């Protein structure tokens, strides 16, 4: 079964120009979000990202940015664990969930 979270809400970003192609992000990502193309890493499927932060923490050149522990996916997981309604901080003005 393929893991996907809410569409278009992930905070993940990659500066391809800064990437040195070490593939550390590929090695540590639990959901295969990244691929390699022309000796550089690319985001293959951003919606599979669970915002764990492993990629950013292991990137030696800080080419990856992700706000780990935040976002709608995290809110849904915490809501399920605690039995409460998910709250990702979205407002009615921002339709992200």
C-alpha positions as CSV (number, residue, x, y, z in Angstrom):
1,X,0.0,0.0,0.0
2,X,1.4,3.4,-1.0
3,X,1.5,6.0,1.8
4,X,0.2,9.4,1.0
5,X,-0.9,12.3,3.2
6,X,-2.9,15.3,2.5
7,X,-2.2,16.8,-0.9
8,X,-0.2,20.0,-1.3
9,X,0.4,20.8,2.4
10,X,3.9,19.5,3.0
11,X,6.5,22.1,4.0
12,X,9.3,20.2,2.2
13,X,11.5,22.2,-0.2
14,X,14.8,21.4,-2.0
15,X,17.4,23.8,-3.4
16,X,18.5,21.7,-6.4
17,X,21.4,24.1,-7.1
18,X,22.8,23.6,-3.6
19,X,22.4,19.8,-3.8
20,X,25.8,17.9,-4.2
21,X,24.2,14.5,-5.0
22,X,25.3,12.7,-1.9
23,X,22.0,10.8,-1.7
24,X,21.8,11.0,2.1
25,X,18.2,12.2,1.9
26,X,17.4,9.1,-0.3
27,X,19.0,6.8,2.2
28,X,17.2,8.2,5.3
29,X,13.7,8.9,3.8
30,X,11.2,6.3,5.0
31,X,8.7,7.0,2.2
32,X,11.0,7.3,-0.9
33,X,10.1,10.9,-1.5
34,X,13.4,11.6,-3.4
35,X,15.0,10.3,-6.6
36,X,18.3,11.0,-8.3
37,X,18.4,12.7,-11.8
38,X,21.6,14.0,-13.5
39,X,23.6,13.4,-10.3
40,X,21.2,15.6,-8.3
41,X,18.4,14.8,-6.0
42,X,14.8,15.6,-7.0
43,X,11.6,15.5,-5.1
44,X,9.8,12.6,-6.6
45,X,6.5,12.7,-4.7
46,X,6.2,15.5,-2.1
47,X,2.8,14.3,-0.9
48,X,4.4,11.1,0.5
49,X,6.5,13.2,2.9
50,X,5.5,12.8,6.6
51,X,7.7,15.8,7.6
52,X,9.9,13.7,9.9
53,X,12.9,15.9,9.1
54,X,15.4,13.1,8.6
55,X,16.3,14.4,5.1
56,X,17.1,17.9,6.3
57,X,19.0,16.8,9.3
58,X,21.2,14.5,7.2
59,X,21.9,16.9,4.3
60,X,25.5,18.1,4.6
61,X,24.9,21.3,2.6
62,X,21.5,22.3,4.0
63,X,19.8,22.0,0.6
64,X,16.6,20.6,2.1
65,X,14.2,22.5,4.3
66,X,11.2,20.9,6.1
67,X,9.4,22.0,9.2
68,X,9.5,18.6,11.0
69,X,6.7,17.9,13.5
70,X,4.3,20.4,12.0
71,X,1.7,20.3,9.3
72,X,-1.5,18.5,8.6
73,X,0.0,15.0,8.5
74,X,1.5,15.4,12.0
75,X,-1.8,16.7,13.3
76,X,-3.7,13.8,12.0
77,X,-1.3,11.3,13.5
78,X,-1.4,13.0,16.9
79,X,-5.2,13.2,16.7
80,X,-5.4,9.5,16.1
81,X,-3.0,8.7,19.0
82,X,-4.7,11.0,21.5
83,X,-8.3,10.5,20.3
84,X,-8.7,14.2,19.7
85,X,-9.7,16.2,16.6
86,X,-6.7,16.9,14.5
87,X,-5.5,20.5,14.7
88,X,-2.8,21.6,12.2
89,X,-3.1,25.3,12.8
90,X,-5.0,26.0,9.6
91,X,-7.6,28.7,9.7
92,X,-10.7,29.1,7.8
93,X,-8.9,31.6,5.6
94,X,-6.3,29.0,4.6
95,X,-8.0,25.9,3.1
96,X,-5.1,23.4,3.6
97,X,-6.9,20.5,5.1
